[in-house]
Amino acid sequence: MTTAYSADLALFIDGAWQSGEGRDALPVLNPATAQTIADLPKASADDLAAALAAAERAFPLWRATDVDTRATILRKTAELLRQRAEEIAVMMTMEQGKPIAESRSEVVGSAQLFEWCAEEARRMYGRTLVRPTGARSMVLQQPVGPVALFTPWNFPLYLMAKKVAAALAVGCSVIAKPAEETPGCTTALMRCLADAGLPAGVAQLVFGDPAMISSTLIASPAIRKISFTGSTVVGKHLMRLCADNVTQSTMELGGHAPVLIFADCDLEKTLDLVVPQKFRNAGQVCVSPTRFLVEAPVHDAFVRGFAERTAGVTIGNGLDAASKMGPLANARRPDAVAALVEDAVAKGANLAVGGARENGPGNFYRPTLLAGVPDAADIMRVEPFGPVAVTRPFETFDEAIHIANSTPFGLAAFAFTENGRRANLLGDALEAGMVGINGFGISVADAPFGGVKQSGFGSEGGQEGLASYCVTKAVHQV
């Protein structure tokens, strides 16, 4: 396996790669070493104007392109992602920090998204309404227009692929603005699209000042929709910007996922599932299981088993095959996580394991378990977005549901029980856009992904994800 950072970073506008030429640049840091590994060109106002013009010009041509041609390009993109998977995975790990095995899985998952959208685009059906003889009424699904796509650094390739594949599949042109922390792997995705034969102007890639880019793109009447994945705070700001032009939006925002552990579950099997899931991507997952609500009779046993497994999680550089958890993605995160842990301990939580930064370079924070965390602790309301799990016991089903639903967030929720009747009730009672019962497999190509309450609105993935890039039109003929 090569460990060299091989990204050729550039903007992609109207079919051309652009870098240098007097543009300012941003350093790209390796979070495991804190070293600069590349310089990223920043888009200027002129670059954004060119990207908007290209997307607006290319949209009617791409919309008119038959679905078989669009599908062929998406399938070729998936093929190229698979061929280049190792190179892309290394770039992702060096930029983001996650273990190389997780990066490889993310590339494969991204290819699967393109393959699924290529096929599902053929099934964007409308419907015909019943009318008298000689009259017709049709309901059509048509692409909304040029779209702006904003994606974060925690799953940089997969989240960009989820948006781009769906938008292109239904006939939209796109301007993608991924995170500046992880530009190499997202640039590699755009290179796959270009090499697959995507026409010039159908997709652009820009990096730079996030506030300047978002305000410029959303203010343009050329942009008919945005899709954003990120924090609730930023999502609210972008929604305000969208109001001026009544621009459609899909918002996949923060979460604080509860996990309800009932005494009738297979506790050892459950622990073997939940601990690796909690520390996947160092807990930097919007649907990461965090608030473990454990039925009182098994709470202490759950804490012991969780702590034992947590102590065995090997942390280190993601390129080391022995590492099961890498660093946090940026230098701000360890301090933010530490502040939440210290607050919880000060208010009565028991620090069962972890709770400290790792010595040496890089943004490492030890896998941490806080047991018996009181409601007053900030971490019960604030998503840690890091390698911290918290527990508290409950006595009754209604109490567990009340605690689970007590935050403003509602992205994902999980529960472990062998009682079928209880499982049905949990699916109904938990306030979340996605519920996992006895497992964590909720992010798949053919299912909708999205939240409720302050976790956002709209869905990505599944038929609902493709439909989100369409407008509905009724045509009546007499």
Disulfide bonds with the S-S distance in Angstrom:
none
